[in-house]
Amino acid sequence: MRAPEPVESSARGVSFHVRLTPKGGRDAVDGWSRSADGSAHLKVRVSAVPEDGKANAALIALVAKALDVGRSAVSIARGHTARLKRIDVDGDEANLRARLMEMGEAK
């Protein structure tokens, strides 16, 4: 059985999972990783604390910058209070998919 693709098509762009580490010391995308069940997620750390939506806002800003889209194009579809989140990004699917796949494996 083949592992699921890390980036999925959505109605307005792409969707993918993120494993967020708040209070991570710096804002960075650490690459793709696989969970024990084989599902893929992008490992992201932000220096913001997980209070009052600060870590989620930092995540949206970081993903928008990394994908060169506006913050309004990035949204958290699921997992607002969880570490594992589903992110939707509006835009050109092929371009977004290519940029995401360039982020490589987690170290």
N, C-alpha and C positions, 0 to 999 in steps of 0.2 A: 504494500500500500504506500502510495506517495504522500509525502508531507504536504499539508495545505500551503497555498501561496501566502506569503506574508502581506501582500498588498492586494486588495480586492476592488473591483469596480463598484462605483455607486452611481446613483442617478445623476449627480452633479460633479463627479470627480472620482476620488478614491477614498477608501477606508482602510484602517489598519489598527493594530493594538499597540499600546505603549505601556511599558512598566515604568512608572514614575518613582523616583527617589527624591523626596523633598529633603531640604537641609543637606544637600549633597556636596556642599562646599563650593560648587561652581555650576554654571549653566553649560551643559554639554550633552550631545547625542553620542552615546557610547557604542552604537551599532546594533545589529540584529542578533537575537538569541532565540533559542527554542525551549519551551517548557517541557516538562516530563511527558505531557500528552502529545508532543509533536507540534503544537501550535507555535507560531512565530510572533515575536513582539519586539518592538524597538525599545532599547534601554535608554532612558533619558534621566538626567539628574538636573535638579535646579537648586539654587541656593535659598530660595524662598521657603518659608515655613508653611505647613499645611493648615493654616488658619484663615478663615474668612475668604477662602478662594484664592489666596495669594499664590500658592503653588500651581494651581490650575491656570491662573493668568500668566504666570511665568512660562508654563509649558506651552500655552497657545502662542505666546510671543516667540519662543525659541523655535517651535515648529514652523511658524510663518516665516521667520528669518531664514531658516535652513532650506525651505522650499521656495523662497523668493515670491511669496504671495502676501496679500494683506492679512492682517489679523482677523478681519471679518470673514475670511474664507476658511478659517480653521475653527472647528467646534468639537466639543466633547460630547459624543453621542450617548455613551454609557460609562458609568464608573466615576461619577463626580467625586465621591468620597472614598473610592478604592484606589489601590496602587495600580491595578491593571485597568486601563481605560481603552475605550474604542474612540478613535479619532476620525472625523470626516473632514476632508479638504476639498473645497470646490475649485475647479479649474480644469485645465487640459489633462485628461487622464494619462496619455502617453508621456508627457513631460513630467508630471508628478511621480508616476511610477518609476521612471528612469532615475530621477533625483533620489527617491527613497531607496532604490536598490543599490545605488552608489554608496550608501552609508555603511556598507560592509558588515562583517561579523563583529560581535562584541569581543572585546579583549579579555 
